[in-house]
Amino acid sequence: MASNKIKGLIKAVKIILGITGIIFLSVFVIWFLYFGAPVIQDSMVDSKESGTKAPEEITNSDLYKKTITGAEKELQKLQTSYSALTPNQPFLVINTVKNHFFLYKAKQELFREGFCSSGSYVQLISNDDREWIFKTPKGMRTVKGKTRAPVWRKPDWAFIEEGLPVPSADHHSRYEAGVLGDYALSLGDGYLIHGTIYKRYLGMPVTHGCVRLADDDLEAVYNTLNIGSKVYIY
């Protein structure tokens, strides 16, 4: 008997709790519909209104106007500086990252562009601990000389790279024709702009530091640039 009473009491409690939960849920729903939803809606409207007003308030502020004025003055300075640094004479720009060149006749008058090859950054160390890193120098250079049908005078590293003994400075094996193309422009310190017999590698960093161009591009560069013309390498 006592067991049946306890079971009946538990069942009654569950029913009461269920009814209470339903009542609270119903009250919450009614409150939300009548009070909560309008508040949320009003806050969204206020947010939208404030969002439309914010840009106007910013652009009309003294700080915004001062910032824009300062930026415009700085831009004007940069444009003036760029114009002053850009030659009026033909010049060449070489991008060693993308291995792309840009030939200008003057200022921003782009005359020709295309692929080139620049330094591979490969390191070579000889048995006597001499070391070379084959990179194209960055910065501004000038054309020091121009040569037709150039002959390559092979430096020591060219023999070491091939595993050959290094000959004397004036040995005939140092001179090789037909590998630099029809033209060469000297940038000083042994660096040249020249042609290549490995045209399939144009657009790739594969040289020992010189800049290689395709035949037609090399001819255009040779005929456009003069002694003293600037070459910008980056």
N, C-alpha and C positions, 0 to 999 in steps of 0.2 A: 504493500500500500504506500509506504513512504517513498519507495522508488518511483512509483507512478506519479506521485505528487510532485517530486523533484523534476521529472521529465516534463510534466505539464507546465511547471513554473518556467523552466528553460525555454520551452516553446513559446510561452506568453511573452517572455522578455525579448526573444528574437522578433516576434511580431511587432512589439512596441518599438524596438530599435529600427525596424524596417520602415514602419509608418513615420517615425520621427525623421529618418533620413530623407524620405520622400517629401515630407513637409519642408525641411530645410532647403532641399534642392529646388523645390517649387518657388519658395520665397526668394532664393538667389536668382533664379531665372527672371522672375517678375521684377526684382530690383535692377538687374542688369538691363532689361529691356526699357525700363522707364527712366533709369538714372545713369547707369554706366555707359550705355551706347551713345547717348547724346553728348556726354562729356568727352568721350574718345573722338567722336565726330567733330566736335568744336575744336579740340586740340589739333586735329589734322588740318582743319580749315585755317587755324591760326598759323600752323607751320607753313602751309602753302603761301599764305599771305606774307608771312615774314620772309619766306624764300624769295618772293618776287620783289620785295622791297629792299632786301639786303644788298644786291648789286648796285642799286641806285644810291643807297647810303654810302657804300664803299667808294664808288666812282666820284661822288660829290665831296668826299672828305679831303682835307688838306694834305694828309699823309699820302693818299693815293696820287693826288696831283703832283706832289713833290717827288714821289718815287718815279712816276712816268717821265717827268721832266728830266730827272737825273739820268734815267735809262736812255732817253733820246739823245742827250748830250754825249753820253759815253759811246753810243752807237755812231754818232757823227765823228767823234774823235777816231774811232777805229776805222771808219770808212776813209777818213782823211789820211790816216797813217798807211792804210792798205794802198791807197792811190799813190802816195809818195814813194812807197817801197816797190811798186810794180813798175818795171822798166817801160820806157816808151819804145825801146828797140825790141827785136825778136828775142824770145827766151824760151827755155825748155823746163818743164816740170816733170819729175820722175817720182812716181809712187812705188816704193820698193815693197810695200805690203801687198798690194794687188798687182804689182808688176805691170803698171800702166803708165804711159807717157802722154803728155799734153804739150803740143808745140804751139806757141803763140807768136803772132806777128808783131803785136804791140798791145799793151794794156790787157784788156779782156777779149781781144780778137783771136779766138781759138781757130787755128789754121788746120791742125791735124792731131789725131789721137790714135792710140793703138796699144798693142801689147809689146812688152819688152821683157828682158830677163836681167836679174840683178844677182848680187852675191848670195851664195848658198849658206854662209855661216858655218861651213865645214871647217874643222880644225885639222891641220897637218903638222906633225912633229917629225923632224928628221933624226937620223941616228946620232948626230952631233948636238941634239937638243935644241935645234932651231925650230921656231914655231911660227905658223901662219894661220890666221883666221880669215877666210875668204868672204869678206863683207864689203858692200858698197858704202862708201863714206856718206854720211848725212850732212846736210847743210847747203850753203850757197857756194857754188864754184863758178869759174869762168872758163871759157874755151881758150886754151893756151896755144893750140895749133890745129891745123887741118891738113890731112894727108890723103892723097888719092892712091889707090892700089897699095895699101900699107903692107909691110912685111913685119911679122911678129918676131920680136927678139925674145926668145924664151928665157924666163928667169930660172933661178936654181930650183924653185919648188916644182916647176913643170917636169923636171927630170926625176926629182925625188918622188913625186906622185906616181910616176910610171915605174919606179924601182930601178932607174937607170943611174949610172955614175954621172956626177956633175962635171961637165967639160970646162975648159978654160973660158975666160970671159969673151974671147974673140973667136972661139971655135965655130966652124961653119954649121955645126949641128944646132946651134942656137937660133938660126934664122929659118923661118918657115913662111912661105908665101901662100896666099889663097885661103887663109883660115879666118881672116878678119873682115872679109867682104871687100867692097869696092872703095869704101871710105872709112876714115877714122878721125875722130875729134879728141884731142888730148885735154884732160881735165887736171893734169898735173899729178905728181906722185905716182906715176905709172898707170893711172886709171884712164881708160878710154871709153868712148862711145863708138861701137863698131858693129859690123855685120856678123853673121854666124852661118856655119854650115849645118847647125843643129836647129833648124827652124821649128821642129816639132816641140821643142822645149820652150818656145817663146810664151811668156805669161807665167813662167815658173822661176823660182830662185835657184839657179843652177850654175852661176858664173863664179869666177875667182875674184870678183870685185868690179869688173868692168860692166858696162851696160850694153847689152846686145839688142839689135833691132833687125826687123825684116828688111829686105833689100830696098823696097820702095820707100819705107819709112825712113831708113837711113839716108837715102838720097835726098828726101825732103828736108830732113834735119840738117844735113851737110850744106845744102844750098840756101837754107834760111838763116842759119846762125853764122855769125861772123867771129873773128878773133875778138875776145873780150865779152862776147855774149854771155849772159848769166844762165846758169843751170841750177835749178833748185831741186834738191834730192831729199826726200823724207820717207 
